[in-house]
């Protein structure tokens, strides 16, 4: 296995372009998965924030998938050998909505690769800037943080606690994740990572106590909570994954808004913050 001294700098600046027709079917499937019975989607409708994740999907051949279900290393992303991979966070700015049924382009570039060693083992951080265009106009910018790490100790089953009472005016939702939801989200994002649907693999090979809730799914659910309550469009959004969530118990989404500044978090069954996020609403 390569160590933290391996030089992956030749991958910095590497680019990838993906085009998509932004068909109607993925949006309808996403609405069904998220129980959105209110929004009406048709050709020309605006994609809700974060729903671009259901498009521009990687399509690695089945023979090129690794044992964990991810595409094999190399290609656009650097061949970092650490087996644990996580979409750890992102920062986004929304300039104008992507419209369903109109061709769009995603341009991705690797901005930075950093490696370090610590008490938890070796880690590598890859920063990828994704820019989304429609009719030649920039609609969305997203800087992703992808983390690779060495195997760690088994993760304990979360203990259940009573969440603290919420302040008046705070929006919240309890989510009960189950294998059906995780399978559907994996299908929507064409994600074959086995920790989300293969329980024996998740427990025996990766040391988790159950199936892992996708980080992007948690981020989408936070955004959906905001979208259901906020009157103004979202101008910017960022999130950071802090701890994994599992299909073993419900978790709570919490959102508070003050003068267009939004704070969000996903609270694990043990009371820990599993994901923190923030958003800025467009001025009315």
HUFEN-V720598 format. One record per residue. RES is the residue in three letters. PHI is phi in whole degrees, 0 to 359 (999 if undefined). PSI is psi as a letter, one per 20 degrees, with the letter a starting at -180 (999 if undefined). Layout:
res-><RES RES>
phi-><PHI PHI>
psi-><PSI PSI>
//
This chain:
res-><UNK UNK UNK UNK UNK UNK UNK UNK UNK UNK UNK UNK UNK UNK UNK UNK UNK UNK UNK UNK UNK UNK UNK UNK UNK UNK UNK UNK UNK UNK UNK UNK UNK UNK UNK UNK UNK UNK UNK UNK UNK UNK UNK UNK UNK UNK UNK UNK UNK UNK UNK UNK UNK UNK UNK UNK UNK UNK UNK UNK UNK UNK UNK UNK UNK UNK UNK UNK UNK UNK UNK UNK UNK UNK UNK UNK UNK UNK UNK UNK UNK UNK UNK UNK UNK UNK UNK UNK UNK UNK UNK UNK UNK UNK UNK UNK UNK UNK UNK UNK UNK UNK UNK UNK UNK UNK UNK UNK UNK UNK UNK UNK UNK UNK UNK UNK UNK UNK UNK UNK UNK UNK UNK UNK UNK UNK UNK UNK UNK UNK UNK UNK UNK UNK UNK UNK UNK UNK UNK UNK UNK UNK UNK UNK UNK UNK UNK UNK UNK UNK UNK UNK UNK UNK UNK UNK UNK UNK UNK UNK UNK UNK UNK UNK UNK UNK UNK UNK UNK UNK UNK UNK UNK UNK UNK UNK UNK UNK UNK UNK UNK UNK UNK UNK UNK UNK UNK UNK UNK UNK UNK UNK UNK UNK UNK UNK UNK UNK UNK UNK UNK UNK UNK UNK UNK UNK UNK UNK UNK UNK UNK UNK UNK UNK UNK UNK UNK UNK UNK UNK UNK UNK UNK UNK UNK UNK UNK UNK UNK UNK UNK UNK UNK UNK UNK UNK UNK UNK UNK UNK UNK UNK UNK UNK UNK UNK UNK UNK UNK UNK UNK UNK UNK UNK UNK UNK UNK UNK UNK UNK UNK UNK UNK UNK UNK UNK UNK UNK UNK UNK UNK UNK UNK UNK UNK UNK UNK UNK UNK UNK UNK UNK UNK UNK>
phi-><999 296 249 291 270 297 267 255 301 300 279 294 94 295 239 215 243 232 248 211 278 53 296 286 302 299 294 295 294 295 299 295 296 267 58 271 258 258 292 256 249 205 302 96 290 280 288 297 304 80 286 296 293 269 229 55 279 291 229 295 299 305 291 256 277 278 297 275 100 282 302 300 291 103 76 294 279 293 279 290 275 296 284 271 235 212 277 274 173 195 231 228 230 256 260 203 293 286 254 295 86 242 303 220 227 246 249 244 220 281 271 199 223 234 234 205 239 213 297 272 107 275 226 224 242 245 257 237 263 246 241 245 237 217 56 76 252 290 256 203 239 221 254 263 248 252 244 244 214 286 300 239 293 300 271 288 296 292 279 260 229 275 296 292 296 265 292 296 89 277 270 209 204 264 247 252 289 217 301 295 296 295 297 297 292 300 293 300 257 50 251 264 299 289 295 265 217 253 298 302 295 301 278 279 265 248 79 269 278 193 289 268 287 302 303 299 296 299 297 297 296 297 296 296 299 295 297 289 246 277 275 265 293 275 264 213 206 218 214 217 280 248 202 285 248 229 276 265 197 294 231 244 261 226 217 229 228 220 53 83 258 242 245 224 203 252 258 290 301 270 91 289 277 275 212 247 209 216 214 235 269 292 299 291>
psi-><p q a i i p o j h i i p i p q p p p q q i l r h g h g g h g g g h j k o j g p p p r p i q p p q p i i i i j r l q q l q q h i j q r h i i q q q q a c g q q l p i p h p p p n i r q p q p o g q q p p p j p q r p p p q p o h q p q q r p a h j a q q p p p p p p p p p q p k j p p h p p p o q o p p p r r q a q q p q p p q p r p q q q q q p i p q r p p p n q r h g g h g g h g g h j l o j p i i i i n g g g h g h h i j q i a q p p p g h g g g g h g h h g g h h h q h q q p h q p q q p p h q q q r k i q q r p p p p q p o l i p p p q q p p r h j i q o h p q r q q p q p p 999>
//
